[in-house]
Amino acid sequence: MLIFGGGMSTGPSAEAAAREATAQARRSFGETTPKLALVFASMSYEDIASAARAVREVAGSDVQIVGGSSGACVLGPQGVAAHGVSVVLLGGDDLLVTARAIRVNGPELVEIVPATQEIARAADEAAKDGFEHHVCLVFAPAIDVDGEALVAAIRKGAGTRAQLAGGLIGNEMLPERQQVFFGDELHDDKVIVVGVFTRKPVGIAGRHGLRAVGPIRTVTRADGPVLYELDRRPAAAVWLEDARRAGATPPKEASDVAPFLAYHYQLGMADSPNSETQGAELVVRAPYRIQSDGSVTLSGSIGEGRRVRVMNASRKDLLRASTSAAADAVMRAGGHVAGALVLACSARFVALGDEFTEETALIHHRVAAPIGGACVYGEIAKSERDVDAFFNTTVVVVAFGA
């Protein structure tokens, strides 16, 4: 049996909120001790460093704690809170867990490969005992990590059998101070990888609902996550031109332009394996910042020669996508789930406004089990059948089969 518990609290301190959220999640366990705690907390808590220790005191001394600061909100069975703590607890006889914290030494993230290889070997051993399903949960500070390089390193070490889920951790819509939990500590320079091995299937699905609203452009100059030129012109100028033609009214303040595009007019990869010509959504990239030379720093690498299009979505499209993600995750988990981890892009929180609570309610209804999670700045989702793994403006649902 796999046990899933979710809790959320808006308590006056991180310690108090963590205790309350963990106690809520702990009710699903009875006398069973949880094995894994996924903890997401608002950085605006002055005592956020106390959150993990408070979780351990309630959940049990042996629980593995991972997670991080929330990007725009935390969520749980009760709904959504812009400020608070969310705790997901996992345990039971049908679950094994192993975790690694890897210090980031360079943009290629090659140091992640050996750690994920260790997890892959542990997955092979677990499979011999009937734990045939392998998921890597991944959490990393957003701004200092190239999302595409991150998933490439994880995939290289974890192998083809592993499904992936996770996110680039945020900080309440701010481009700084993102931190991850590992054990009782917060870190701003480490990537957290958790091997989750289960007897029952785990369903993973990510959807965004965006549609192409701009013409096809070609990346004519790029270096890693920095996009310099589209069609041999400064990337920001072309991006804004296409957004305006699609009906956008960008803000006048230069510092507000990148967030505006990230929330409403992202860039879709028109030549990705999951292309619209195949009936699937385009992989989306969002801007982190725009430089004075017109270059744009993205959330993940982009190669020269790629074809891209400006994207946009109505609120109806976004909500339809979240329902689809939940339905697909439940189906892939076998149709009946113990609970679901939900990781939604912070851009969805802004784009949907008051209707973001409807998104989580739709997911909760479709999952028909406890949920928990947070907003993040970049989303990781790869099921056994997927090609791409890193996304933006996406909601990811990780459903644990019951």
N, C-alpha and C positions, 0 to 999 in steps of 0.2 A: 504493500500500500504506500502511495506517495501522499504526503500531507502538505497542504498549502494554506498559509494563513496570511491575511493582509490587515494592516492597521494604519491609521493616519491621525495625527493630532496637530492642533495649532496652539499648543501650550505656550506659556509665557517665556520659557527657556528651552534650549535644545535638549537639555537633560530631562526636563519634565515632559516635553513632547515625545522624546524617544521612549521614555518609560511607558507612557500611555499608549503610544502606537504599538509598541512591542507587546504589551499586555493584551491589546485587542487581537493581534495576530496570534498570540500564544494560546488563545482559547480553543483554537482548532486542534490543538495537540494533546490535550488531556495530560497524561503522565509521560508522553513521549517527548524526548528532547530534540529540538530542532537542530539540523546540521548546518544550514546556511541561512544567513540574514543578509538581505539586500536592503541597504539603508540609504535614503536620500533626504538631505536636510538643507534648509535655507542658510546661505552664508551670512545673512543679516543677523542671525543669532550670534551674540557675542561669545557664547560658550559652545559653539558648534563642535569644538574639539572634544566636548564631553559626551556627545551623542552616542558614539560607538560603545563607550564603557557602560553607559546606561542601558543600551540594548543588551549587552552581555550579562549584566546583573539580572535582567528579567528573563532572557532567553536561555541562559545557561553558559557555564564557563567554557565549554568546548565548541560553541558555535563559531563557524567561520564567517567573519563580517567583511563585506565588500559593499561598494556603492560610491556615493560622492555627493557633491553639492548639486542642488537642483537648478535647472536652467531658467525656468519661469514659474514653475509650480510643482507641487507634489500631489499625488492622487492616491486614492484608496477606495475601499468599498463604499464609503460615505459620500464620495464626490471628489472635488478639487479644492485646493487651497494655495493661494499665492505665497503664503508664508507658513512653514510647518515642517513636520517630519513624516515621512512615509516609510513603513517597514514591511517587507515581505519575508516570511519565514518558510523554509522548505525542509522537509525531513521525511522520516518513515523508512521502512525496510526496502522500498523500491528505489532508493536514491543513494548514490555515493558522490562525494565532493572532494576535489583537490584544487588548490589555488596557488598562484604565483604572483608576486609583485616584482616588476622588472624596471629598473632605473633606465630612463631614456638618455642615451649618450649621443645620438645623432639623428638626422632627419630620415635616414634609411631604416632605422629601427631594427637593424639586423640582430641586436641582442635579444629580441623577442623570440627568435626562431628556436634556440635551444630550449627555452622554457616551455614553449608549446609542444616541442618534440617530447619532452618529459611527460606532459599531460597526455599526449597521444599514446605513449607507451602504457600509461596508467589506464587509458580507455581500453586498450587491447586486453589488458589483464582483467579488467572489470567485465568485459564482454564474455570471457570464459566462464564467469559465474552468473551469466544471464542478464547483465546490464548492457544490453546491446545498443542502446541509443546514447549518442555522445553529442553534447552541446558545449561549445565554448562561449561563455559570457565574458564580454570585454568592456572595460571602462578605462577611459583615459582623459586627462585634461584637454580641453578643446583647442585652444588657440595655438598651443605649441606642438600639436601633433597633426601631421598630414593624414587624413582619414584613409585615403587610398593606399598610402604606404603601410599604414597600420594593418589593414585587412590583408594586404599582400603578405606581410610577414607572418601574420596569424595563420593564413592558409598554407603557407610554405611549411610551417612547423606542425600544424595540426593534422594535415592530410585531407584527403577527399571525403572521408567518412564523417567528419565533424560538421555539424551545423553551427552557425554563428549568430550571435545576437548581442546587442549592447549599445553603447553610445559614447560620444564625446561629451564629457560632463561640462555643464555650464555653471553660471553664477547669476541667477536672477536678472537675465538680459544684459549683464555687463561683460565687456570683453577682457576680463582679468580675473585673477584669483580663483580659477576653477581648481578644485581639489578632489582627490579620490580617497575613499576609505579602504584601508586594508588592516585587518585586525582592529586594534583600538586607536590607530593613528590616522591622521590626514596627511596626504602627500600631494605635492604639485609637480613632481618630476618622475612619476612612475606610471606604468601601464599595468592594470590588474587583469589577469586572465584566470577564469574559473572553469575547470573541467567539471561538468555535471553529467553523470552517467545514470541512466534510468532503465528500468525494465519495460516501462510503457513509453509509447511515442511522445515526443515533444513537437508540437506544431509551431512553426515560425512563419510569419507573414508580415510584409511591409507594403503599405500603399500610400499614395499622396493625393491623387485626384487631379493633378495639374494637367493642363492641356497646352499645346504649342499655340502661341499667339503671334510669334514673330517669324520672319523668313529664316531660311537656313543660312548660317554663317560658318566660315571656316576658321579654325584656330591657326593663325599664321605665325604666331610667336608665343611661346610659353616656356616656363622653366619650373618644373615641379608644380606646386600649387599656385604659382604666380602667372596670371594670364595677362600678357602684354598687348597682343594685337588680335583683332578679329577682322578678316578681310583686309589685312595690311593697314589697319587704322587703329588708333588707341582703343583698347577694349572697352573702357568705361563709356566712351562717347558712343560707340556702336550699340552697346547694351541699352543705354538710356534712350537713344534714338528709337530703337525697336519698342521699348516699353512705352514711350510717348505715343507712337503710332497705334499701340494697342489700347490706348486710353488712359495711360498713367499720367499723374501730375506729381512729379518728384518734388521733394522738399527743397527749399532754397538754400538751407544751411548745408554746406559741403559734408560735414561730419554725419549728417542724417541720411545721406543718399545710400550708403552701403546697407544700413539696416532696412531702409525702405525696400530696396531690391530684394534683400534676403527674405523679407516677410511677404512680398507680393509679386515680384517679377524675377523668378529664378532662371537659371540657365539649364536647359535639358540637352542631354547627349543624344543627338538624332541618329548617330550611327552605332549606338550600343547594341549588344546582342538582344537586349530587351527593348526593341524599338517599337514604335507605334504601328509600323507596317506589319508586325507580327501580333498585333492586338494587345501588347503589353505597354505599361507605362515607361516613359523615358527615365533614365537615371538623371537626377537633378543635382546641381551644384549651386551653393549659395555663396555670396561674397562675405568675407570677414572685414575687409577694409579696401578703400580705394586710395591709391597714391596720387601725388600731384602730377606725375607723368602720364596718368590715365591708365596705369596698370591696375589690376584687381587681384588681391590675394583671396583665393578660394579656400573652401574647407577641405579640398582634396586635390590631388594632382590631376592635370589634364594634359594630354599629349598634343603636340603640333600635328595638324592634319585632321583633327577631330571636327566633326560637323555638329553645330549646336544651334539651339533655338531658344528664344525667350519664352517663358512659360507663365501661366496664370491660372487661377481657379476661382470659381464661385464658392460661396459657403456651402451650397448644396452639393457641389462636387467633392469638397473636402469631407463632408459628413458621409457621403455615399462611400468614399474610399475607406473611412475608418470602419464602417460596417462590413465592408468586403474583407478587410484585413482580419477582423475578428472571426468572420465566418470561415475564411481559409485556414486560419490557425487552428480553430476547433476541429475542422475536418481533418487536417493533417495530424492532429493528436488523437484521432480515432473516434471523434464525435462526442466524447464525454470527458470533461476535464476537471481537475481538482482546483485550478485557479490559473490566473494569467498575469504575467509581468507585462506592463504597458509602458513603452518609451516613446513619447511624442516629441516631435521637433518643437522648439520654442516658437518658431515662426507660425505654427498652427495656432498656438495660444493667442498670438497677436492678430492673425488674420480672421480667426473665428470670433474673437472678442467674447461676449457673454455666451455665445453658443459653444464655446469650448467645453463647458460642462455637459452639453448635449452629446458631444463626441464621446466623452468618457462614459456617459450613461448608456449610449448605444452599444459601446463595446461591452460594458458590464452585462447588459441585457442579453447580448448574443452569446457571451461566454457562459452565462448562467452559473457563475461561480465567483469566489472572491477575486478581486484584482488589486494591484498596487503598482506604483512606479513613479515616474517623474518626467518633466520636460528635459530634453537634452539639446545640444547644439549640432549634433550629427548622429545619424542612426546607422546601426549595423544590423543587417538581417540577411541570412542566407540559409534557405532550407536545402534539403538534399537535391532538389531539382534546379536550383537557381545558379546563375552565372555571376551576376553582380552581387556585391555585398555591402557597399557603403553608399549612403543616400543622405539627402537633405529634405526638409519639409515633409517628412514621412512619419507616419505612426506605425510602430512596430508592436506586434502582439506575439508574446511567447506563451503558448498554452501548454500546460503540463497535463498529460493524459492521466486519468484517474484509474 
